[in-house]
């Protein structure tokens, strides 16, 4: 038997140890965040490319299941703009937008409800339940979780009627808290019951921006964290002239910046602002195009997006 043959098992064992060490380092790095967030509620707005890319969708579901197994209480809120547009096209209805908001007629609202609760939500719940009966799908209508008042688009300083589009007027967290207390993962479609008694009695509901819905729910639940997944790296310091991402902002700094932001980022960053002003410890916009971005943001030393904190909160690091 040659010397090389004698050494082969030893060399293979050494190589396996070498390959395993980085995994151990990652687990050790995550430990302080596991301890700090044990039992805490985290609201995650699921959106952007992660909703339509199958690989990203599966990775997101794995992240949410990991959070639950690690002792956190994840709540998922989702919209479904691309899916709604596709279904409207199939049924011969035009997708119309005013000031960046979808004009939602009664016919369009029927499609919105069908797509959000019957397609997007069911697919995500199915992915989460592949490993056990963990996820439960509900909408903002259920148990009067969310009520909404009619919203108007602003065009040249004038309010424009855009149909059944609403702003969150109230949140009753009872059904969500019950699910969390029973170890479930609530998956919530951003549809809300009308806060007008007559309209509600006639079945009136509103399409609500999912960023806004997630922020309102995070504040009402007293969540530790709000995460908003999007298709950019975070809030850029000087877009489109620079791709430098702002890693951290206080609420006051963000409030001064909001009027200067691109229209697509305004609801996300206003949602972050409202969340931290409503008592959420941190709100973060992260890049949903990165696999396992949720875990990277919560359990690593280096955050991967933009974090918003209350004005008086000391900053302890990117993942504090």
C-alpha positions as CSV (number, residue, x, y, z in Angstrom):
1,X,0.0,0.0,0.0
2,X,1.4,3.4,-1.0
3,X,2.0,6.3,1.4
4,X,-0.6,8.3,-0.6
5,X,-3.2,5.6,-0.1
6,X,-2.5,5.6,3.6
7,X,-2.9,9.4,3.9
8,X,-6.1,9.7,1.8
9,X,-8.6,9.2,4.7
10,X,-6.7,11.7,6.8
11,X,-6.6,14.2,4.0
12,X,-10.3,13.8,3.3
13,X,-11.2,14.2,7.0
14,X,-9.1,17.4,7.2
15,X,-10.8,18.8,4.1
16,X,-14.2,18.1,5.5
17,X,-13.3,19.9,8.7
18,X,-12.0,22.9,6.7
19,X,-15.2,23.1,4.7
20,X,-17.4,22.8,7.9
21,X,-15.7,25.6,9.8
22,X,-17.4,28.5,7.9
23,X,-20.8,27.0,8.7
24,X,-19.9,27.0,12.4
25,X,-18.7,30.6,12.1
26,X,-22.1,31.6,10.6
27,X,-24.0,29.9,13.4
28,X,-21.9,31.6,16.1
29,X,-22.4,35.0,14.4
30,X,-26.1,34.4,14.4
31,X,-26.2,33.5,18.2
32,X,-26.6,37.1,19.6
33,X,-29.4,37.9,17.2
34,X,-31.1,34.6,18.0
35,X,-31.0,35.4,21.7
36,X,-32.1,39.0,21.2
37,X,-35.0,38.3,18.9
38,X,-36.3,35.2,20.7
39,X,-40.1,35.4,21.0
40,X,-40.2,38.7,19.0
41,X,-42.8,39.5,16.3
42,X,-41.4,40.3,12.9
43,X,-43.6,41.6,10.1
44,X,-42.3,40.9,6.5
45,X,-43.8,42.5,3.4
46,X,-43.3,40.0,0.6
47,X,-43.0,41.7,-2.8
48,X,-41.0,42.6,-5.8
49,X,-39.1,40.0,-7.9
50,X,-39.2,37.5,-5.0
51,X,-42.9,37.1,-5.7
52,X,-42.4,35.9,-9.3
53,X,-39.0,34.2,-9.3
54,X,-39.6,30.5,-8.3
55,X,-36.1,30.2,-6.7
56,X,-36.4,33.4,-4.7
57,X,-40.0,32.4,-3.7
58,X,-38.8,29.1,-2.3
59,X,-35.8,30.7,-0.5
60,X,-38.2,33.2,1.1
61,X,-40.4,30.4,2.4
62,X,-37.3,28.7,3.8
63,X,-36.3,32.0,5.6
64,X,-39.8,32.4,7.2
65,X,-39.8,28.8,8.4
66,X,-36.3,29.3,9.8
67,X,-37.5,32.3,11.7
68,X,-40.3,30.3,13.2
69,X,-38.0,27.4,14.2
70,X,-35.6,29.9,15.7
71,X,-38.2,31.1,18.1
72,X,-39.4,34.3,16.3
73,X,-43.0,35.1,15.3
74,X,-43.1,35.9,11.6
75,X,-46.1,37.6,10.0
76,X,-46.2,37.9,6.2
77,X,-48.1,40.6,4.3
78,X,-48.3,40.5,0.6
79,X,-49.6,42.3,-2.5
80,X,-49.5,41.0,-6.0
81,X,-49.3,43.8,-8.6
82,X,-47.8,41.8,-11.5
83,X,-50.2,38.9,-11.0
84,X,-53.2,41.2,-10.9
85,X,-52.1,42.9,-14.1
86,X,-51.7,39.6,-15.8
87,X,-55.2,38.4,-14.7
88,X,-56.8,41.7,-15.7
89,X,-55.3,41.2,-19.2
90,X,-56.6,37.7,-19.4
91,X,-60.2,38.8,-18.6
92,X,-60.0,41.8,-21.0
93,X,-59.7,44.6,-18.4
94,X,-57.2,47.4,-18.7
95,X,-54.6,48.1,-16.0
96,X,-54.8,51.8,-15.4
97,X,-52.7,53.8,-13.0
98,X,-52.9,57.4,-11.7
99,X,-50.0,58.9,-9.8
100,X,-48.6,55.4,-9.4
101,X,-51.7,53.9,-7.9
102,X,-53.9,51.3,-9.6
103,X,-57.3,52.6,-10.5
104,X,-59.6,50.0,-9.0
105,X,-63.1,49.7,-10.3
106,X,-65.7,47.3,-8.8
107,X,-64.8,44.8,-11.6
108,X,-61.1,45.3,-11.0
109,X,-61.6,44.8,-7.3
110,X,-63.2,41.4,-7.9
111,X,-60.0,40.4,-9.8
112,X,-57.8,41.8,-7.0
113,X,-59.5,39.7,-4.4
114,X,-59.4,36.6,-6.5
115,X,-55.7,37.0,-7.3
116,X,-54.5,38.0,-3.8
117,X,-56.5,35.5,-1.7
118,X,-56.9,32.8,-4.3
119,X,-53.6,32.7,-6.1
120,X,-50.7,34.6,-4.5
121,X,-51.6,33.7,-0.9
122,X,-52.5,30.1,-1.6
123,X,-49.1,29.5,-3.3
124,X,-47.1,31.0,-0.5
125,X,-49.1,29.2,2.2
126,X,-48.5,26.0,0.2
127,X,-44.8,26.5,0.2
128,X,-44.7,27.3,3.9
129,X,-46.8,24.2,4.7
130,X,-44.6,21.8,2.9
131,X,-42.7,21.2,6.2
132,X,-45.8,21.1,8.5
133,X,-49.1,22.8,9.2
134,X,-47.6,26.2,10.0
135,X,-49.1,28.9,7.7
136,X,-52.7,30.2,7.7
137,X,-53.9,32.5,5.0
138,X,-56.2,35.4,5.8
139,X,-57.1,38.8,4.3
140,X,-57.6,42.1,5.9
141,X,-61.3,41.5,5.7
142,X,-61.2,38.5,8.0
143,X,-62.3,39.1,11.5
144,X,-62.2,42.8,10.6
145,X,-58.4,42.7,10.8
146,X,-58.1,45.9,8.8
147,X,-60.5,48.6,7.9
148,X,-59.8,51.3,5.3
149,X,-61.0,54.7,4.2
150,X,-61.3,55.7,0.6
151,X,-58.0,57.1,-0.7
152,X,-57.5,59.6,-3.5
153,X,-54.6,60.1,-5.8
154,X,-53.0,63.5,-5.9
155,X,-52.5,65.0,-9.4
156,X,-51.2,68.6,-9.7
157,X,-52.3,69.2,-6.1
158,X,-55.8,67.9,-6.8
159,X,-57.5,64.8,-5.4
160,X,-58.5,62.3,-8.1
161,X,-60.9,59.5,-7.5
162,X,-59.3,56.1,-8.3
163,X,-62.0,53.8,-7.2
164,X,-61.7,51.2,-4.5
165,X,-58.3,52.1,-3.2
166,X,-58.0,52.6,0.5
167,X,-55.8,53.9,3.3
168,X,-55.7,51.8,6.5
169,X,-58.1,53.4,9.1
170,X,-57.9,50.8,11.8
171,X,-56.3,47.4,12.8
172,X,-57.8,44.8,15.1
173,X,-54.9,42.4,15.7
174,X,-56.9,39.8,17.6
175,X,-57.0,37.1,14.9
176,X,-53.3,37.5,14.0
177,X,-52.3,37.4,17.7
178,X,-54.3,34.3,18.2
179,X,-52.5,32.6,15.3
180,X,-49.1,33.7,16.6
181,X,-49.9,32.4,20.1
182,X,-50.7,29.1,18.6
183,X,-47.4,28.9,16.7
184,X,-48.9,29.6,13.3
185,X,-47.5,31.9,10.5
186,X,-50.2,34.4,9.4
187,X,-50.0,35.2,5.6
188,X,-52.1,38.3,5.0
189,X,-53.5,39.7,1.7
190,X,-53.6,43.5,1.6
191,X,-57.4,43.9,1.3
192,X,-59.4,45.8,3.9
193,X,-63.0,46.1,4.8
194,X,-64.5,49.6,4.4
195,X,-64.7,51.7,7.5
196,X,-68.0,53.2,6.2
197,X,-70.8,51.2,7.9
198,X,-73.2,51.5,4.9
199,X,-70.5,50.6,2.4
200,X,-69.3,47.7,4.6
201,X,-72.8,46.4,4.9
202,X,-73.0,46.2,1.1
203,X,-69.7,44.2,1.0
204,X,-67.5,47.2,0.3
205,X,-63.7,46.5,0.5
206,X,-60.6,48.3,-0.6
207,X,-57.4,47.5,-2.3
208,X,-54.6,48.7,0.1
209,X,-51.0,49.2,-0.7
210,X,-49.1,46.2,0.9
211,X,-46.3,48.4,2.2
212,X,-48.8,50.6,4.1
213,X,-50.7,47.5,5.3
214,X,-47.6,45.8,6.6
215,X,-46.4,49.0,8.4
216,X,-49.8,49.5,10.1
217,X,-50.0,45.9,11.2
218,X,-46.4,46.0,12.6
219,X,-47.2,49.1,14.7
220,X,-50.5,47.6,15.9
221,X,-48.8,44.3,16.9
222,X,-45.9,46.1,18.7
223,X,-43.6,44.2,16.4
224,X,-39.8,44.3,17.0
225,X,-39.1,44.7,13.3
226,X,-40.7,45.5,9.9
227,X,-38.9,44.2,6.8
228,X,-40.0,45.3,3.3
229,X,-38.7,43.3,0.4
230,X,-38.2,45.2,-2.8
231,X,-36.2,45.2,-6.1
232,X,-33.4,47.6,-5.1
233,X,-30.5,47.4,-2.7
234,X,-32.1,49.9,-0.3
235,X,-32.6,53.6,-0.2
236,X,-30.0,55.3,-2.5
237,X,-28.3,58.4,-1.2
238,X,-28.5,60.3,-4.5
239,X,-30.5,58.4,-7.1
240,X,-30.0,58.3,-10.1
241,X,-26.6,59.9,-9.8
242,X,-25.2,57.5,-7.3
243,X,-25.9,53.8,-6.3
244,X,-24.6,54.3,-2.7
245,X,-27.1,52.9,-0.3
246,X,-27.9,54.7,3.0
247,X,-27.4,52.0,5.6
248,X,-29.2,53.7,8.5
249,X,-31.6,56.7,9.0
250,X,-33.4,58.1,12.0
251,X,-37.1,58.8,11.6
252,X,-36.4,62.6,11.5
253,X,-33.8,62.2,8.8
254,X,-36.1,60.1,6.7
255,X,-39.1,62.4,7.1
256,X,-37.0,65.2,5.6
257,X,-35.9,63.0,2.7
258,X,-39.3,61.6,1.7
259,X,-40.5,64.6,-0.5
260,X,-37.3,64.1,-2.6
261,X,-37.7,60.4,-3.3
262,X,-38.8,58.6,-6.4
263,X,-42.5,57.7,-6.4
264,X,-41.9,54.0,-6.1
265,X,-39.9,54.3,-2.9
266,X,-42.3,56.7,-1.2
267,X,-44.8,54.2,0.1
268,X,-42.0,51.9,1.3
269,X,-40.1,54.6,3.2
270,X,-43.3,56.2,4.5
271,X,-44.3,52.8,5.7
272,X,-41.0,52.5,7.5
273,X,-41.4,55.9,9.0
274,X,-44.9,55.2,10.3
275,X,-43.8,51.9,11.7
276,X,-41.0,53.3,13.9
277,X,-43.1,56.3,14.9
278,X,-45.8,53.7,15.9
279,X,-43.4,51.9,18.2
280,X,-41.6,49.3,16.0
281,X,-38.0,49.1,17.0
282,X,-36.6,49.1,13.5
283,X,-37.9,49.1,9.9
284,X,-35.8,48.0,7.0
285,X,-36.0,48.0,3.2
286,X,-34.0,45.1,1.8
287,X,-33.2,43.6,-1.6
288,X,-35.5,40.7,-2.3
289,X,-33.5,39.7,-5.3
290,X,-30.8,38.3,-2.9
291,X,-31.5,34.8,-1.9
292,X,-32.1,34.5,1.9
293,X,-32.1,38.3,2.3
294,X,-34.4,38.0,5.3
295,X,-31.9,35.8,7.2
296,X,-28.9,37.9,6.1
297,X,-30.6,41.0,7.5
298,X,-31.7,39.6,10.8
299,X,-28.9,37.2,11.7
300,X,-25.7,38.7,10.4
301,X,-23.3,41.5,11.5
302,X,-23.7,43.3,8.2
303,X,-27.2,44.5,7.1
304,X,-27.9,44.4,3.4
305,X,-30.4,47.3,3.0
306,X,-31.5,50.5,4.7
307,X,-32.6,50.5,8.3
308,X,-34.8,53.2,9.9
309,X,-34.7,53.7,13.7
310,X,-36.6,56.0,16.0
311,X,-34.9,59.4,16.7
312,X,-33.9,58.6,20.2
313,X,-32.7,55.0,19.6
314,X,-28.9,54.4,19.9
315,X,-27.5,52.6,16.8
316,X,-25.7,49.4,17.8
317,X,-24.8,48.0,14.3
318,X,-26.4,47.0,11.0
319,X,-28.4,44.1,12.5
320,X,-29.1,45.6,15.9
